[in-house]
Amino acid sequence: MIRTILMTGLFAMLGLFALGLVFKIFGGLLGVAFWLVGMAIKVAVVGAVAYLAIRVVSPGTARRLRDRWSETRVSTY
């Protein structure tokens, strides 16, 4: 009986240790993912503002940029 109680306690402690370790790693990965998403949003906003400025100042350049980045490219391999 005492052996069963001790083994249950041991497995509970090992489970808590493993759970804490998993959540520490998962928390770090989640933090990195949110940081990357934040940086992507900032880059997208800066790019949109720059494109809007180019579109207002020079519509021809904006058209060439839009054509360059939106055309379907045919691979020559």
Secondary structure, 3 states (H helix, E strand, C coil): CHHHHHHHHHHHHHHHHHHHHHHHHHHHHHHHHHHHHHHHHHHHHHHHHHHHHHHHHCHHHHHHHHHHHHCCCCCCC
